[in-house]
Amino acid sequence: MKHILPILTLTTLAAAASAQSAAAPAGLSYNRVSVSRAGQENHLAVSQLLGSSNVLLGLSNRSYETTYGTGTTDYGNYTFLSVGYVFKNVAAGVDATVYLGAGNEFNNSTVGVNLRRSLSEVFAGLEVALGHEMREGTGGNARASSWTYELAYNINKQFQLAYGITDTKTATEDRHTVSVRYNF
């Protein structure tokens, strides 16, 4: 009879530990700062959900350097502001974000959708994303469409590394982007 209390205690602790390890993941992080490099371009971006809502605000800045065959170099900055809505767990653990944005390059406006999913059941910390964007503007970039594919790895809850490919359908090469993100 005196061994029942230790046995019950061990059984309770084992059950609690088992339930904790089987708990659902905390979900994808949307509050983050991202530093990215694509070719000769540097990107700095911040996104944050408003309070406990699913409204996502984003602000990004891209600095670039373009050298032409004539030997002249063009430097520039591009700022982009977006507002979107995150539909969490739409199907099979996929989050869908629909967004509208505007930037100061070619006075463009953007409509896009981004699908993200954690693949922690395959490999802990792994994440994939697929995005499509339509852009309207003026100048030489009047209408553009692009697809983005990304594979990311969450080192821990705060830091993430990502590699993405953007297919713009207008350029001869895809854009390859490496990102480091801090989740807050």
C-alpha positions, 0 to 999 in steps of 0.5 A: 500500500505504501508504494501506491503514492510513488507509482501514481506520482510517476504515472501522472508525470509520465502521462503529463510528459507524453501529453506535452510532447504530443501537443500541437505546435505553437504555429507560424510566427508573423511578428518578425524582422527580416534581413535579406540579400538577393543579387546586389540588393539588400532588403530590410522588412518588418511585419506584425499582426495587429494585437490579437487580430489576423490583420498583418502590417508590413513595411520593407525597404530595398536598396539596390545597385545596378551597373550598366554596360557603359560603366555607370552605376545606379543606386536606389531605395524602394519602400513598400507598405502592405496590409493583409489578412492571415487565414490560419489553418485553411487546410492541412495546416496551411496559413493563407495571407492575402495582401494589398501593397503600395510602393514608391518604385514606378508608383506600383500597387500590388495584390498577392497571396502567400501560403505557409506551412510548418513541416515539423512533422517531417523535420523539426523547424522546417517550413515552406511557403508559396506566394503569387503576386500581381503588380500594376505600375507605371513606366517600364514595369507596367504589369508584372506577375511573380511566383515565390517558393521558399524553404525556411528553417527555424533555428529556435523560436527567435531565429529563422534562416530561409532560401527563396526563389522568385520567378518573375516571368519577365527576367532571364534569371530567377531571383535567389534570396537568402534571409535571416529573420528574428521573430518577436 
